[in-house]
Amino acid sequence: MAKLLYVEASPRKARSHSIAVAKVFIAAYRAAFPDDDVETLDLWATELPPFDGETLDAKYAVLHGQEHTEAQAEAWAKVVAVAGHFTGVDKYLFSLPMWNFGIPYRLKHYIDVITQPGLTFSFSPEDGYKGLVTGKPAAVVYASGGAYGEGSGAEAYDMQKSYMGLWLGFIGFTDVRSIHVAPTLTDPDAVNAAREAASESAREIAAAF
């Protein structure tokens, strides 16, 4: 039995296109893999440790091979717990809207907490950086008000997908499937068509995930 972690990054809930398509994915996944466990991590209802002060000093202590002070160890333990929860599953689904051409700040906070040396990546002068979250698939549902895909002429504005792709690759993912709901700020018929196309893609990917 495998475990799928669904990371939800939109606060719009019932009005969210990315969440709606993610729910289609999960329904298809449950049908294909009824024995698997699916956990939802709603980043807007999750308390994340701040990444400042003692926590930041603790990270640099790790990078420089130094011992933690008592305060640093306490702060670092919270980071280890969040990162351990993330790395302790088998498959991943993310859903996120585009905010100001990038990702929501709650998702960025989560990424800043879990992207840590010795937890999701390693570094050595000989080998450089290496991702530690390997051999696991990820699917990402992207929603955006505008159209930024290939041939749109606005590709450079899309820092949503480029950032997520770079981050996932950095921590070790090589199998990443992308699902797009766009554009969502247009006439209702076009929005419905975009959402149905994304939902069909979600069903296909989930069935073989």
C-alpha positions in Angstrom: 0.0 0.0 0.0 1.4 3.4 -1.0 0.6 6.9 0.3 -0.2 9.9 -1.8 0.3 13.4 -0.2 -1.9 16.1 -1.7 -0.5 19.6 -1.0 -3.2 22.2 -1.5 -2.0 25.7 -2.0 -5.2 27.7 -2.8 -7.3 29.5 -0.2 -10.3 29.8 -2.6 -11.5 26.2 -1.9 -14.8 25.7 -3.7 -14.0 28.6 -6.1 -10.6 27.2 -6.9 -10.0 25.7 -10.4 -6.7 24.1 -9.3 -8.5 22.3 -6.3 -11.4 21.2 -8.5 -9.0 19.5 -10.9 -7.0 18.0 -8.1 -10.2 16.5 -6.7 -10.8 14.9 -10.1 -7.3 13.5 -9.9 -7.8 12.1 -6.4 -11.2 10.5 -7.4 -9.5 8.8 -10.3 -6.5 7.8 -8.2 -8.7 6.2 -5.5 -10.6 4.3 -8.2 -7.3 3.0 -9.7 -5.6 2.3 -6.3 -8.3 1.7 -3.7 -5.9 0.3 -1.2 -3.6 3.4 -1.2 -3.8 6.1 1.5 -4.4 9.8 0.4 -3.6 12.6 2.8 -4.5 16.2 2.2 -2.2 18.9 3.5 -4.1 22.2 3.3 -1.3 24.8 3.6 -3.9 27.5 4.7 -4.9 25.4 7.7 -1.4 24.2 8.6 0.9 25.9 11.1 4.4 26.1 9.8 7.4 27.1 11.8 8.9 30.5 11.0 12.1 30.3 9.1 14.2 33.0 10.9 16.4 33.5 14.0 17.4 30.3 15.6 16.0 28.2 12.7 18.2 30.0 10.2 21.2 29.7 12.4 20.5 26.0 12.8 20.5 25.6 9.0 23.9 27.2 8.7 25.3 25.1 11.6 24.3 22.0 9.5 25.9 23.4 6.4 29.1 24.1 8.2 29.2 20.9 10.2 28.7 22.6 13.6 26.9 21.5 16.6 23.5 23.1 17.4 22.9 25.2 20.5 20.0 24.1 22.6 17.8 26.8 21.1 18.9 25.9 17.5 18.2 22.2 18.2 14.7 23.0 19.4 14.0 25.2 16.3 15.6 22.6 13.9 13.5 19.8 15.4 10.3 21.6 14.1 11.8 21.8 10.6 12.9 18.1 10.7 9.3 17.1 11.7 7.7 19.0 8.7 10.4 17.7 6.2 10.1 14.2 7.6 6.3 14.2 7.0 6.9 15.4 3.4 9.6 12.8 2.6 7.8 10.0 4.4 5.3 9.3 1.6 5.4 7.6 -1.8 3.7 9.9 -4.2 2.8 13.6 -4.4 0.1 15.8 -5.8 0.3 19.6 -5.7 -2.4 22.1 -6.7 -1.7 25.8 -6.9 -2.9 29.0 -8.5 -0.6 31.6 -10.1 -0.1 34.6 -7.9 1.7 37.6 -9.4 3.2 35.2 -12.0 4.6 33.0 -9.3 3.3 30.8 -6.4 1.3 31.6 -3.3 3.3 32.7 -0.3 2.0 29.9 1.9 3.5 27.3 -0.6 6.8 29.3 -0.7 6.9 29.2 3.1 6.4 25.4 3.0 9.1 25.0 0.4 11.5 27.2 2.5 10.9 25.0 5.6 11.4 21.6 3.9 14.2 22.4 1.5 17.0 21.8 3.9 20.5 20.2 3.9 20.5 16.6 5.0 16.7 16.4 4.8 15.7 17.0 1.1 19.1 17.7 -0.4 22.8 17.2 0.3 25.9 19.1 -0.6 29.6 18.3 -0.9 32.5 20.1 -2.6 33.1 16.9 -4.7 29.5 16.2 -5.8 27.8 19.6 -5.4 24.1 19.5 -4.7 22.1 16.3 -4.7 18.4 15.8 -4.2 17.4 13.3 -1.6 13.7 12.8 -2.5 14.2 10.3 -5.3 12.3 7.5 -7.1 8.9 9.1 -6.4 6.4 10.6 -8.8 4.8 14.0 -8.5 1.9 15.6 -10.3 1.2 19.3 -10.3 -2.1 21.1 -11.1 -1.4 24.6 -12.2 -4.1 27.2 -12.6 -3.7 30.7 -14.1 -5.9 33.5 -15.1 -3.9 34.2 -18.3 -2.5 31.9 -20.9 1.3 31.6 -20.7 1.9 28.3 -22.6 4.2 27.7 -25.5 3.3 30.0 -28.4 1.4 32.5 -26.3 4.1 35.1 -26.4 3.9 35.4 -22.7 6.0 32.4 -21.7 8.5 34.6 -19.7 5.8 35.7 -17.3 5.2 32.1 -16.1 7.4 31.8 -13.0 4.8 29.4 -11.5 5.7 26.3 -13.4 9.3 27.2 -13.9 9.8 27.6 -10.2 8.0 24.4 -9.2 9.9 22.4 -11.8 13.2 23.8 -10.7 12.5 23.2 -7.0 11.2 19.6 -7.5 14.2 18.8 -9.6 16.6 20.3 -7.1 15.3 18.0 -4.3 15.4 14.9 -6.5 12.3 14.5 -8.5 12.7 13.2 -12.1 9.1 12.1 -12.7 6.9 15.2 -12.7 3.6 15.4 -14.6 2.0 18.8 -15.2 -1.7 19.6 -15.6 -2.8 23.1 -16.6 -6.1 24.9 -16.1 -5.8 28.1 -18.2 -6.9 30.7 -18.9 -9.4 31.1 -16.1 -10.1 34.8 -16.5 -12.1 34.6 -19.7 -15.6 33.8 -20.9 -17.4 31.0 -19.0 -17.4 28.6 -22.0 -13.7 28.9 -22.4 -13.1 28.4 -18.7 -15.3 25.3 -18.7 -13.4 23.9 -21.7 -10.1 24.5 -20.1 -11.2 22.9 -16.8 -12.6 19.9 -18.6 -9.4 19.4 -20.6 -7.4 19.6 -17.4 -9.7 17.2 -15.7 -9.3 14.7 -18.5 -5.6 15.0 -18.3 -5.8 14.5 -14.5 -7.9 11.3 -14.9 -5.4 9.9 -17.4 -2.3 10.6 -15.2 -4.0 9.5 -12.0 -5.0 6.1 -13.4 -1.4 5.2 -14.1 0.2 7.1 -11.2 
